[in-house]
Amino acid sequence: MGYGELIIRSYDAQYDRARVEDLERMCEVGPAERAFLFTDSLGDPICRIRNSPIYKMLVAELDSQLVGVIQGSIKLVTFHNLPKNLARVGYILGLRVAPLHRRRGIGSSLVIKLEEWFIASDVDYAYMATERDNEASFKLFIDKLSYVKFRTPAILVNPVSHRMCRISSNVELAKLKIEEAESLYRKFMSSTEFFPNDIGNILRNKLSLGTWVAYPRGESWGGVPSSWAMLSVWNSGELFKLRLGNAPLSCLMYTKSSRLIEKLLPCFKLPAMPNFFHPFGFYFIYGVHREGPLSGKLVRTLCQFVHNMASKSKDCKVIVTEVGGSDTLRLHIPHWKLLSCPEDLWCIKALKNEERNRLHELTKTPLTRALFVDPREV
């Protein structure tokens, strides 16, 4: 049976919105052999890139049928071993191909077309993130399109309980003004890998709920505390919702039994697994930084504060953080191993000849610096 010509073009909201949403409903996020997440874009298919400085969505049509989509964004970030330690990078996300049209080269055609847009926009590197065991994505990007493994950050997920966490009386918490937060980030995290040059725009975005610091009570923030920590919170649930699908029976049983135990035996204070089978939102913690011998405890206190803030939200079911794979921050951030991913996989590709040797050196060098994960790309 023959097929017509594959047409790849820019997304047209008026014509494509409903068709893209239908395609999203057909495509799971994550490997099919285990639980996966469905996304609800709340009527805005480009919600995940809309807050980026520059963005584009492409759609693929075959015989007038929409069979694939891909999204991309462009920004300027810290990238070591380059002039001025800055690079223009293009992020690839949201690649979807209709189940009945897979293994026909549609996915690779979409990626190549998006790379052409990156190149025309003077992008130095293209990168993407995927699950480490996503075989289809691995074969497409690494085996076929010459991407290389770059970093393996950990995604830490902590469920939100209606019970408030106890905040230590030995810790002082304060919310920073946006200008102060931006100044601190530029001073202490501008050398962090993938630190966004437009950090001010992120902090001023309506989805950024604020930046908080923690330091020992009795010390002054106006001076230099012996230890301190900071983080910012992004309300991803305002952009899109998630819902768990294809969950094993054991997961379903655990969810129901944990909620029953919490209800019948509240004195044990056992945290219940939230109901992930209905659409839910989440908070994303970003820009975590710490200084001083007590800073690990202060990071944990800040995370507990964010949990209490999330517990007052109508539909926030989890708090998510992503840190560098070798970053010791993960030891101080509350999370459930059952829900977390110890090794996400970032893959990267140089789009300019002069950057390829630098990239080879960089990917062979173990990550010693922290990694900044942009909340706009979650």
Short mmCIF file of the C-alpha atoms (twelve columns), coordinates in Angstrom:
data_MODEL
# 
_entry.id   MODEL 
# 
loop_
_atom_site.group_PDB 
_atom_site.id 
_atom_site.type_symbol 
_atom_site.label_atom_id 
_atom_site.label_alt_id 
_atom_site.label_comp_id 
_atom_site.label_asym_id 
_atom_site.label_seq_id 
_atom_site.Cartn_x 
_atom_site.Cartn_y 
_atom_site.Cartn_z 
_atom_site.pdbx_PDB_model_num 
ATOM 1   C CA . MET A 1   0.000  0.000  0.000  1 
ATOM 2   C CA . GLY A 2   1.457  3.387  -0.967 1 
ATOM 3   C CA . TYR A 3   1.420  6.593  1.011  1 
ATOM 4   C CA . GLY A 4   1.276  10.224 -0.038 1 
ATOM 5   C CA . GLU A 5   3.955  12.824 0.460  1 
ATOM 6   C CA . LEU A 6   4.906  13.687 4.042  1 
ATOM 7   C CA . ILE A 7   4.391  17.401 4.653  1 
ATOM 8   C CA . ILE A 8   6.081  19.119 7.604  1 
ATOM 9   C CA . ARG A 9   5.046  22.683 8.402  1 
ATOM 10  C CA . SER A 10  4.644  25.137 11.270 1 
ATOM 11  C CA . TYR A 11  1.789  24.642 13.704 1 
ATOM 12  C CA . ASP A 12  -1.357 26.643 12.944 1 
ATOM 13  C CA . ALA A 13  -3.378 27.079 16.158 1 
ATOM 14  C CA . GLN A 14  -6.691 27.689 14.415 1 
ATOM 15  C CA . TYR A 15  -6.404 24.661 12.145 1 
ATOM 16  C CA . ASP A 16  -4.283 22.217 14.173 1 
ATOM 17  C CA . ARG A 17  -5.186 22.655 17.829 1 
ATOM 18  C CA . ALA A 18  -7.910 20.006 18.078 1 
ATOM 19  C CA . ARG A 19  -5.963 17.552 15.881 1 
ATOM 20  C CA . VAL A 20  -2.811 17.900 17.994 1 
ATOM 21  C CA . GLU A 21  -4.810 17.304 21.165 1 
ATOM 22  C CA . ASP A 22  -6.269 14.142 19.601 1 
ATOM 23  C CA . LEU A 23  -2.755 12.966 18.731 1 
ATOM 24  C CA . GLU A 24  -1.545 13.663 22.276 1 
ATOM 25  C CA . ARG A 25  -4.333 11.498 23.646 1 
ATOM 26  C CA . MET A 26  -3.184 8.632  21.432 1 
ATOM 27  C CA . CYS A 27  0.442  8.892  22.544 1 
ATOM 28  C CA . GLU A 28  1.727  7.942  25.976 1 
ATOM 29  C CA . VAL A 29  4.612  9.726  27.662 1 
ATOM 30  C CA . GLY A 30  7.121  7.111  28.734 1 
ATOM 31  C CA . PRO A 31  7.831  3.479  27.856 1 
ATOM 32  C CA . ALA A 32  4.793  1.315  27.227 1 
ATOM 33  C CA . GLU A 33  5.976  -1.643 29.323 1 
ATOM 34  C CA . ARG A 34  5.388  0.232  32.576 1 
ATOM 35  C CA . ALA A 35  3.203  3.008  33.983 1 
ATOM 36  C CA . PHE A 36  3.182  6.135  31.871 1 
ATOM 37  C CA . LEU A 37  1.790  9.648  32.039 1 
ATOM 38  C CA . PHE A 38  -0.907 11.233 29.925 1 
ATOM 39  C CA . THR A 39  -0.683 15.012 29.530 1 
ATOM 40  C CA . ASP A 40  -3.568 17.453 29.329 1 
ATOM 41  C CA . SER A 41  -2.417 20.712 27.729 1 
ATOM 42  C CA . LEU A 42  -5.578 22.505 28.881 1 
ATOM 43  C CA . GLY A 43  -6.422 23.532 25.327 1 
ATOM 44  C CA . ASP A 44  -2.964 24.943 24.521 1 
ATOM 45  C CA . PRO A 45  -0.728 22.394 22.700 1 
ATOM 46  C CA . ILE A 46  2.307  24.712 22.843 1 
ATOM 47  C CA . CYS A 47  1.967  25.427 26.561 1 
ATOM 48  C CA . ARG A 48  5.304  23.752 27.371 1 
ATOM 49  C CA . ILE A 49  7.307  26.100 25.141 1 
ATOM 50  C CA . ARG A 50  5.216  29.260 25.235 1 
ATOM 51  C CA . ASN A 51  7.309  30.763 28.051 1 
ATOM 52  C CA . SER A 52  10.624 30.261 26.233 1 
ATOM 53  C CA . PRO A 53  12.404 33.211 24.549 1 
ATOM 54  C CA . ILE A 54  12.070 31.710 21.043 1 
ATOM 55  C CA . TYR A 55  9.993  28.667 20.152 1 
ATOM 56  C CA . LYS A 56  8.405  26.710 17.326 1 
ATOM 57  C CA . MET A 57  6.108  23.743 16.869 1 
ATOM 58  C CA . LEU A 58  6.075  21.631 13.726 1 
ATOM 59  C CA . VAL A 59  3.391  19.219 12.564 1 
ATOM 60  C CA . ALA A 60  3.642  16.355 10.079 1 
ATOM 61  C CA . GLU A 61  0.792  15.522 7.701  1 
ATOM 62  C CA . LEU A 62  0.306  12.436 5.570  1 
ATOM 63  C CA . ASP A 63  -2.662 12.277 3.210  1 
ATOM 64  C CA . SER A 64  -4.140 15.311 5.030  1 
ATOM 65  C CA . GLN A 65  -3.960 13.422 8.333  1 
ATOM 66  C CA . LEU A 66  -1.890 14.823 11.197 1 
ATOM 67  C CA . VAL A 67  0.549  12.047 12.099 1 
ATOM 68  C CA . GLY A 68  3.308  13.746 14.099 1 
ATOM 69  C CA . VAL A 69  4.376  16.806 16.082 1 
ATOM 70  C CA . ILE A 70  7.556  18.206 17.596 1 
ATOM 71  C CA . GLN A 71  8.420  21.284 19.630 1 
ATOM 72  C CA . GLY A 72  11.611 23.278 20.070 1 
ATOM 73  C CA . SER A 73  12.891 26.302 21.970 1 
ATOM 74  C CA . ILE A 74  16.042 28.424 21.824 1 
ATOM 75  C CA . LYS A 75  17.930 30.255 24.568 1 
ATOM 76  C CA . LEU A 76  21.396 31.415 25.662 1 
ATOM 77  C CA . VAL A 77  23.010 29.407 28.488 1 
ATOM 78  C CA . THR A 78  26.275 28.893 30.334 1 
ATOM 79  C CA . PHE A 79  28.327 26.321 28.451 1 
ATOM 80  C CA . HIS A 80  31.942 25.856 29.467 1 
ATOM 81  C CA . ASN A 81  34.889 25.588 27.059 1 
ATOM 82  C CA . LEU A 82  33.294 28.143 24.734 1 
ATOM 83  C CA . PRO A 83  34.134 31.813 24.158 1 
ATOM 84  C CA . LYS A 84  32.629 33.775 27.092 1 
ATOM 85  C CA . ASN A 85  31.335 30.395 28.359 1 
ATOM 86  C CA . LEU A 86  28.005 30.989 26.600 1 
ATOM 87  C CA . ALA A 87  26.191 28.957 23.955 1 
ATOM 88  C CA . ARG A 88  22.969 29.279 22.004 1 
ATOM 89  C CA . VAL A 89  21.134 25.996 22.530 1 
ATOM 90  C CA . GLY A 90  18.003 24.468 21.033 1 
ATOM 91  C CA . TYR A 91  15.883 22.161 23.163 1 
ATOM 92  C CA . ILE A 92  13.830 19.406 21.511 1 
ATOM 93  C CA . LEU A 93  10.706 18.150 23.243 1 
ATOM 94  C CA . GLY A 94  7.216  16.836 22.628 1 
ATOM 95  C CA . LEU A 95  8.085  14.495 19.733 1 
ATOM 96  C CA . ARG A 96  4.973  12.453 19.014 1 
ATOM 97  C CA . VAL A 97  4.128  10.127 16.122 1 
ATOM 98  C CA . ALA A 98  0.715  8.495  15.733 1 
ATOM 99  C CA . PRO A 99  0.959  4.812  16.749 1 
ATOM 100 C CA . LEU A 100 -0.218 3.543  13.343 1 
ATOM 101 C CA . HIS A 101 2.448  5.571  11.522 1 
ATOM 102 C CA . ARG A 102 5.556  4.720  13.516 1 
ATOM 103 C CA . ARG A 103 8.747  3.188  12.049 1 
ATOM 104 C CA . ARG A 104 8.265  5.099  8.780  1 
ATOM 105 C CA . GLY A 105 10.848 7.827  9.344  1 
ATOM 106 C CA . ILE A 106 8.336  10.472 10.429 1 
ATOM 107 C CA . GLY A 107 10.044 11.065 13.789 1 
ATOM 108 C CA . SER A 108 13.498 11.522 12.245 1 
ATOM 109 C CA . SER A 109 12.063 13.819 9.550  1 
ATOM 110 C CA . LEU A 110 10.519 16.031 12.240 1 
ATOM 111 C CA . VAL A 111 13.787 16.210 14.202 1 
ATOM 112 C CA . ILE A 112 15.815 17.054 11.082 1 
ATOM 113 C CA . LYS A 113 13.365 19.790 10.118 1 
ATOM 114 C CA . LEU A 114 13.568 21.269 13.614 1 
ATOM 115 C CA . GLU A 115 17.376 21.122 13.459 1 
ATOM 116 C CA . GLU A 116 17.227 23.123 10.230 1 
ATOM 117 C CA . TRP A 117 15.323 25.827 12.087 1 
ATOM 118 C CA . PHE A 118 17.941 25.728 14.857 1 
ATOM 119 C CA . ILE A 119 20.769 26.129 12.334 1 
ATOM 120 C CA . ALA A 120 18.997 29.029 10.619 1 
ATOM 121 C CA . SER A 121 18.690 30.620 14.089 1 
ATOM 122 C CA . ASP A 122 22.454 30.313 14.740 1 
ATOM 123 C CA . VAL A 123 22.114 27.612 17.410 1 
ATOM 124 C CA . ASP A 124 25.370 25.980 18.569 1 
ATOM 125 C CA . TYR A 125 23.932 22.797 20.089 1 
ATOM 126 C CA . ALA A 126 20.657 20.871 20.034 1 
ATOM 127 C CA . TYR A 127 19.748 18.741 23.053 1 
ATOM 128 C CA . MET A 128 16.918 16.599 24.340 1 
ATOM 129 C CA . ALA A 129 15.972 14.594 27.430 1 
ATOM 130 C CA . THR A 130 14.524 11.109 27.635 1 
ATOM 131 C CA . GLU A 131 14.200 8.152  29.981 1 
ATOM 132 C CA . ARG A 132 17.378 6.105  30.096 1 
ATOM 133 C CA . ASP A 133 15.496 2.957  29.085 1 
ATOM 134 C CA . ASN A 134 13.466 4.536  26.256 1 
ATOM 135 C CA . GLU A 135 14.807 2.286  23.509 1 
ATOM 136 C CA . ALA A 136 12.939 3.949  20.628 1 
ATOM 137 C CA . SER A 137 14.197 7.415  21.572 1 
ATOM 138 C CA . PHE A 138 17.714 6.070  22.106 1 
ATOM 139 C CA . LYS A 139 17.816 4.483  18.655 1 
ATOM 140 C CA . LEU A 140 16.441 7.575  16.937 1 
ATOM 141 C CA . PHE A 141 18.626 10.253 18.508 1 
ATOM 142 C CA . ILE A 142 21.868 8.389  19.245 1 
ATOM 143 C CA . ASP A 143 22.026 5.626  16.642 1 
ATOM 144 C CA . LYS A 144 20.396 7.448  13.737 1 
ATOM 145 C CA . LEU A 145 20.807 11.200 14.285 1 
ATOM 146 C CA . SER A 146 24.296 11.233 15.901 1 
ATOM 147 C CA . TYR A 147 23.394 12.688 19.290 1 
ATOM 148 C CA . VAL A 148 25.702 11.727 22.156 1 
ATOM 149 C CA . LYS A 149 25.043 11.085 25.832 1 
ATOM 150 C CA . PHE A 150 25.702 14.260 27.756 1 
ATOM 151 C CA . ARG A 151 24.385 14.259 31.320 1 
ATOM 152 C CA . THR A 152 22.304 11.967 33.537 1 
ATOM 153 C CA . PRO A 153 20.452 14.142 36.062 1 
ATOM 154 C CA . ALA A 154 18.189 12.667 38.703 1 
ATOM 155 C CA . ILE A 155 14.474 13.514 38.766 1 
ATOM 156 C CA . LEU A 156 13.292 13.563 42.376 1 
ATOM 157 C CA . VAL A 157 9.554  13.341 43.046 1 
ATOM 158 C CA . ASN A 158 7.906  13.854 46.409 1 
ATOM 159 C CA . PRO A 159 4.146  13.313 46.903 1 
ATOM 160 C CA . VAL A 160 2.130  16.058 48.561 1 
ATOM 161 C CA . SER A 161 0.227  15.097 51.686 1 
ATOM 162 C CA . HIS A 162 -2.547 17.103 53.317 1 
ATOM 163 C CA . ARG A 163 -0.465 16.910 56.517 1 
ATOM 164 C CA . MET A 164 1.801  19.894 57.091 1 
ATOM 165 C CA . CYS A 165 5.514  19.297 57.617 1 
ATOM 166 C CA . ARG A 166 6.964  20.639 60.847 1 
ATOM 167 C CA . ILE A 167 9.347  23.520 60.135 1 
ATOM 168 C CA . SER A 168 12.321 23.688 62.511 1 
ATOM 169 C CA . SER A 169 12.199 26.601 64.931 1 
ATOM 170 C CA . ASN A 170 15.975 26.952 64.488 1 
ATOM 171 C CA . VAL A 171 15.599 28.065 60.886 1 
ATOM 172 C CA . GLU A 172 14.615 31.463 59.546 1 
ATOM 173 C CA . LEU A 173 12.798 31.626 56.185 1 
ATOM 174 C CA . ALA A 174 12.462 34.695 53.981 1 
ATOM 175 C CA . LYS A 175 11.009 35.399 50.543 1 
ATOM 176 C CA . LEU A 176 13.302 37.444 48.311 1 
ATOM 177 C CA . LYS A 177 12.380 40.263 46.005 1 
ATOM 178 C CA . ILE A 178 12.840 39.332 42.347 1 
ATOM 179 C CA . GLU A 179 15.750 41.758 41.911 1 
ATOM 180 C CA . GLU A 180 17.565 40.281 44.915 1 
ATOM 181 C CA . ALA A 181 16.929 36.725 43.740 1 
ATOM 182 C CA . GLU A 182 18.277 37.506 40.274 1 
ATOM 183 C CA . SER A 183 21.375 39.122 41.763 1 
ATOM 184 C CA . LEU A 184 22.051 36.078 43.960 1 
ATOM 185 C CA . TYR A 185 21.570 33.649 41.092 1 
ATOM 186 C CA . ARG A 186 23.952 35.580 38.854 1 
ATOM 187 C CA . LYS A 187 26.520 35.782 41.650 1 
ATOM 188 C CA . PHE A 188 26.425 32.170 42.809 1 
ATOM 189 C CA . MET A 189 25.027 30.114 39.911 1 
ATOM 190 C CA . SER A 190 26.055 31.866 36.683 1 
ATOM 191 C CA . SER A 191 28.885 29.331 36.289 1 
ATOM 192 C CA . THR A 192 26.425 26.438 36.668 1 
ATOM 193 C CA . GLU A 193 26.083 24.374 33.514 1 
ATOM 194 C CA . PHE A 194 23.047 25.392 31.398 1 
ATOM 195 C CA . PHE A 195 22.348 28.448 33.562 1 
ATOM 196 C CA . PRO A 196 19.896 30.550 31.479 1 
ATOM 197 C CA . ASN A 197 21.130 34.010 30.550 1 
ATOM 198 C CA . ASP A 198 17.565 35.330 30.878 1 
ATOM 199 C CA . ILE A 199 17.122 34.169 34.494 1 
ATOM 200 C CA . GLY A 200 15.359 37.462 35.223 1 
ATOM 201 C CA . ASN A 201 12.573 36.597 32.786 1 
ATOM 202 C CA . ILE A 202 12.069 33.244 34.503 1 
ATOM 203 C CA . LEU A 203 11.837 34.814 37.951 1 
ATOM 204 C CA . ARG A 204 9.384  37.462 36.690 1 
ATOM 205 C CA . ASN A 205 7.125  34.935 34.984 1 
ATOM 206 C CA . LYS A 206 3.697  34.587 36.579 1 
ATOM 207 C CA . LEU A 207 4.297  30.828 36.942 1 
ATOM 208 C CA . SER A 208 7.294  31.442 39.216 1 
ATOM 209 C CA . LEU A 209 5.768  31.556 42.679 1 
ATOM 210 C CA . GLY A 210 8.825  33.072 44.312 1 
ATOM 211 C CA . THR A 211 12.345 32.551 45.666 1 
ATOM 212 C CA . TRP A 212 13.001 31.745 49.303 1 
ATOM 213 C CA . VAL A 213 16.125 31.566 51.477 1 
ATOM 214 C CA . ALA A 214 16.742 29.715 54.720 1 
ATOM 215 C CA . TYR A 215 19.418 30.474 57.311 1 
ATOM 216 C CA . PRO A 216 20.011 29.765 61.030 1 
ATOM 217 C CA . ARG A 217 17.720 31.672 63.371 1 
ATOM 218 C CA . GLY A 218 19.610 34.318 65.318 1 
ATOM 219 C CA . GLU A 219 21.785 35.239 62.340 1 
ATOM 220 C CA . SER A 220 21.119 38.146 59.995 1 
ATOM 221 C CA . TRP A 221 20.379 37.765 56.291 1 
ATOM 222 C CA . GLY A 222 21.645 41.327 55.855 1 
ATOM 223 C CA . GLY A 223 25.052 40.124 56.981 1 
ATOM 224 C CA . VAL A 224 26.655 36.879 55.819 1 
ATOM 225 C CA . PRO A 225 24.997 33.847 57.489 1 
ATOM 226 C CA . SER A 226 27.324 30.975 58.377 1 
ATOM 227 C CA . SER A 227 25.070 28.714 56.303 1 
ATOM 228 C CA . TRP A 228 22.222 29.427 53.912 1 
ATOM 229 C CA . ALA A 229 20.208 27.890 51.091 1 
ATOM 230 C CA . MET A 230 17.877 29.166 48.386 1 
ATOM 231 C CA . LEU A 231 15.387 27.798 45.875 1 
ATOM 232 C CA . SER A 232 12.600 28.950 43.567 1 
ATOM 233 C CA . VAL A 233 9.227  27.352 42.796 1 
ATOM 234 C CA . TRP A 234 7.465  27.061 39.419 1 
ATOM 235 C CA . ASN A 235 3.780  26.142 39.177 1 
ATOM 236 C CA . SER A 236 3.772  23.704 36.250 1 
ATOM 237 C CA . GLY A 237 0.189  22.726 37.020 1 
ATOM 238 C CA . GLU A 238 -0.986 26.049 35.590 1 
ATOM 239 C CA . LEU A 239 0.344  24.963 32.187 1 
ATOM 240 C CA . PHE A 240 -0.741 21.344 31.933 1 
ATOM 241 C CA . LYS A 241 -2.016 18.437 33.988 1 
ATOM 242 C CA . LEU A 242 -0.764 14.866 34.264 1 
ATOM 243 C CA . ARG A 243 -2.560 11.576 34.786 1 
ATOM 244 C CA . LEU A 244 -1.109 8.139  35.387 1 
ATOM 245 C CA . GLY A 245 -1.962 5.404  32.892 1 
ATOM 246 C CA . ASN A 246 -1.069 1.744  32.392 1 
ATOM 247 C CA . ALA A 247 -0.149 1.440  36.061 1 
ATOM 248 C CA . PRO A 248 0.490  -2.094 37.354 1 
ATOM 249 C CA . LEU A 249 -2.034 -3.556 39.777 1 
ATOM 250 C CA . SER A 250 0.537  -3.357 42.583 1 
ATOM 251 C CA . CYS A 251 0.725  0.426  42.177 1 
ATOM 252 C CA . LEU A 252 -3.050 0.753  42.257 1 
ATOM 253 C CA . MET A 253 -3.279 -1.462 45.341 1 
ATOM 254 C CA . TYR A 254 -0.502 0.481  47.074 1 
ATOM 255 C CA . THR A 255 -2.250 3.784  46.390 1 
ATOM 256 C CA . LYS A 256 -5.571 2.609  47.789 1 
ATOM 257 C CA . SER A 257 -4.095 0.773  50.785 1 
ATOM 258 C CA . SER A 258 -1.833 3.676  51.804 1 
ATOM 259 C CA . ARG A 259 -4.763 6.105  51.709 1 
ATOM 260 C CA . LEU A 260 -6.852 3.684  53.770 1 
ATOM 261 C CA . ILE A 261 -4.075 3.249  56.366 1 
ATOM 262 C CA . GLU A 262 -3.631 7.022  56.637 1 
ATOM 263 C CA . LYS A 263 -7.373 7.433  57.193 1 
ATOM 264 C CA . LEU A 264 -7.827 4.602  59.712 1 
ATOM 265 C CA . LEU A 265 -4.530 4.964  61.566 1 
ATOM 266 C CA . PRO A 266 -3.633 8.667  61.491 1 
ATOM 267 C CA . CYS A 267 -1.518 8.348  64.646 1 
ATOM 268 C CA . PHE A 268 1.166  6.498  62.648 1 
ATOM 269 C CA . LYS A 269 1.566  9.561  60.373 1 
ATOM 270 C CA . LEU A 270 2.263  7.395  57.348 1 
ATOM 271 C CA . PRO A 271 2.205  9.427  54.100 1 
ATOM 272 C CA . ALA A 272 -0.427 8.295  51.641 1 
ATOM 273 C CA . MET A 273 0.203  7.906  47.938 1 
ATOM 274 C CA . PRO A 274 -1.846 10.604 46.149 1 
ATOM 275 C CA . ASN A 275 -4.425 9.553  43.606 1 
ATOM 276 C CA . PHE A 276 -2.498 9.905  40.336 1 
ATOM 277 C CA . PHE A 277 -5.273 8.340  38.258 1 
ATOM 278 C CA . HIS A 278 -7.090 11.666 37.969 1 
ATOM 279 C CA . PRO A 279 -5.532 14.787 36.373 1 
ATOM 280 C CA . PHE A 280 -3.183 16.597 38.732 1 
ATOM 281 C CA . GLY A 281 -0.729 19.480 38.775 1 
ATOM 282 C CA . PHE A 282 2.746  19.761 40.277 1 
ATOM 283 C CA . TYR A 283 5.299  22.253 41.540 1 
ATOM 284 C CA . PHE A 284 8.819  22.264 40.150 1 
ATOM 285 C CA . ILE A 285 11.667 23.376 42.412 1 
ATOM 286 C CA . TYR A 286 14.520 25.011 40.514 1 
ATOM 287 C CA . GLY A 287 17.658 27.033 41.217 1 
ATOM 288 C CA . VAL A 288 18.579 25.185 44.411 1 
ATOM 289 C CA . HIS A 289 21.823 26.513 45.886 1 
ATOM 290 C CA . ARG A 290 23.459 26.134 49.279 1 
ATOM 291 C CA . GLU A 291 26.451 27.481 51.189 1 
ATOM 292 C CA . GLY A 292 27.935 26.477 54.543 1 
ATOM 293 C CA . PRO A 293 28.137 23.415 56.820 1 
ATOM 294 C CA . LEU A 294 24.435 23.421 57.782 1 
ATOM 295 C CA . SER A 295 23.160 24.091 54.265 1 
ATOM 296 C CA . GLY A 296 21.955 20.529 53.654 1 
ATOM 297 C CA . LYS A 297 19.537 20.809 56.571 1 
ATOM 298 C CA . LEU A 298 18.431 24.223 55.289 1 
ATOM 299 C CA . VAL A 299 17.678 22.796 51.824 1 
ATOM 300 C CA . ARG A 300 15.500 20.135 53.442 1 
ATOM 301 C CA . THR A 301 13.686 22.782 55.480 1 
ATOM 302 C CA . LEU A 302 12.998 24.808 52.336 1 
ATOM 303 C CA . CYS A 303 11.609 21.692 50.642 1 
ATOM 304 C CA . GLN A 304 9.326  21.101 53.634 1 
ATOM 305 C CA . PHE A 305 8.137  24.706 53.353 1 
ATOM 306 C CA . VAL A 306 7.343  24.174 49.653 1 
ATOM 307 C CA . HIS A 307 5.447  20.991 50.571 1 
ATOM 308 C CA . ASN A 308 3.291  22.950 53.008 1 
ATOM 309 C CA . MET A 309 2.665  25.557 50.333 1 
ATOM 310 C CA . ALA A 310 1.696  22.829 47.837 1 
ATOM 311 C CA . SER A 311 -0.633 21.127 50.311 1 
ATOM 312 C CA . LYS A 312 -2.809 24.253 50.236 1 
ATOM 313 C CA . SER A 313 -3.047 24.075 46.444 1 
ATOM 314 C CA . LYS A 314 -6.195 22.618 44.925 1 
ATOM 315 C CA . ASP A 315 -4.597 20.026 42.636 1 
ATOM 316 C CA . CYS A 316 -0.828 19.926 43.297 1 
ATOM 317 C CA . LYS A 317 -0.108 16.245 43.966 1 
ATOM 318 C CA . VAL A 318 3.698  16.119 43.693 1 
ATOM 319 C CA . ILE A 319 6.789  18.307 43.981 1 
ATOM 320 C CA . VAL A 320 9.482  17.653 41.392 1 
ATOM 321 C CA . THR A 321 13.158 18.605 41.403 1 
ATOM 322 C CA . GLU A 322 15.932 17.740 38.953 1 
ATOM 323 C CA . VAL A 323 19.589 17.817 39.985 1 
ATOM 324 C CA . GLY A 324 22.896 16.742 38.444 1 
ATOM 325 C CA . GLY A 325 23.508 13.009 38.687 1 
ATOM 326 C CA . SER A 326 26.560 13.437 40.946 1 
ATOM 327 C CA . ASP A 327 25.166 16.408 42.868 1 
ATOM 328 C CA . THR A 328 25.014 15.729 46.615 1 
ATOM 329 C CA . LEU A 329 21.919 17.942 46.788 1 
ATOM 330 C CA . ARG A 330 19.861 14.846 46.143 1 
ATOM 331 C CA . LEU A 331 20.748 13.620 49.655 1 
ATOM 332 C CA . HIS A 332 18.932 16.576 51.193 1 
ATOM 333 C CA . ILE A 333 15.835 16.803 48.977 1 
ATOM 334 C CA . PRO A 334 12.876 14.709 50.211 1 
ATOM 335 C CA . HIS A 335 11.670 12.260 47.564 1 
ATOM 336 C CA . TRP A 336 10.171 8.823  47.063 1 
ATOM 337 C CA . LYS A 337 12.323 6.340  45.182 1 
ATOM 338 C CA . LEU A 338 9.150  4.653  43.936 1 
ATOM 339 C CA . LEU A 339 8.221  7.817  42.018 1 
ATOM 340 C CA . SER A 340 11.663 9.206  41.171 1 
ATOM 341 C CA . CYS A 341 14.028 8.581  38.262 1 
ATOM 342 C CA . PRO A 342 17.671 8.211  39.405 1 
ATOM 343 C CA . GLU A 343 19.045 8.718  35.878 1 
ATOM 344 C CA . ASP A 344 17.312 10.834 33.288 1 
ATOM 345 C CA . LEU A 345 19.294 11.049 30.044 1 
ATOM 346 C CA . TRP A 346 20.279 14.252 28.259 1 
ATOM 347 C CA . CYS A 347 21.629 13.865 24.733 1 
ATOM 348 C CA . ILE A 348 23.317 16.616 22.727 1 
ATOM 349 C CA . LYS A 349 24.530 17.336 19.202 1 
ATOM 350 C CA . ALA A 350 26.818 20.056 17.852 1 
ATOM 351 C CA . LEU A 351 25.235 21.881 14.927 1 
ATOM 352 C CA . LYS A 352 28.393 23.778 13.910 1 
ATOM 353 C CA . ASN A 353 31.603 22.120 12.717 1 
ATOM 354 C CA . GLU A 354 33.808 24.159 15.051 1 
ATOM 355 C CA . GLU A 355 31.834 23.000 18.110 1 
ATOM 356 C CA . ARG A 356 32.177 19.253 17.500 1 
ATOM 357 C CA . ASN A 357 35.678 18.875 18.970 1 
ATOM 358 C CA . ARG A 358 34.688 20.927 22.017 1 
ATOM 359 C CA . LEU A 359 31.622 18.765 22.516 1 
ATOM 360 C CA . HIS A 360 33.704 15.585 22.335 1 
ATOM 361 C CA . GLU A 361 35.957 16.902 25.114 1 
ATOM 362 C CA . LEU A 362 33.000 18.032 27.200 1 
ATOM 363 C CA . THR A 363 31.084 14.754 27.021 1 
ATOM 364 C CA . LYS A 364 34.200 12.836 28.068 1 
ATOM 365 C CA . THR A 365 34.694 15.037 31.127 1 
ATOM 366 C CA . PRO A 366 32.747 14.026 34.266 1 
ATOM 367 C CA . LEU A 367 30.327 16.667 35.480 1 
ATOM 368 C CA . THR A 368 31.845 18.439 38.488 1 
ATOM 369 C CA . ARG A 369 29.636 21.519 38.465 1 
ATOM 370 C CA . ALA A 370 25.963 21.701 39.351 1 
ATOM 371 C CA . LEU A 371 23.360 21.549 36.591 1 
ATOM 372 C CA . PHE A 372 20.649 24.191 36.198 1 
ATOM 373 C CA . VAL A 373 17.343 22.782 34.944 1 
ATOM 374 C CA . ASP A 374 15.138 25.425 33.341 1 
ATOM 375 C CA . PRO A 375 11.545 25.162 34.684 1 
ATOM 376 C CA . ARG A 376 10.238 26.249 31.271 1 
ATOM 377 C CA . GLU A 377 11.470 22.939 29.822 1 
ATOM 378 C CA . VAL A 378 9.888  20.556 32.281 1 
# 
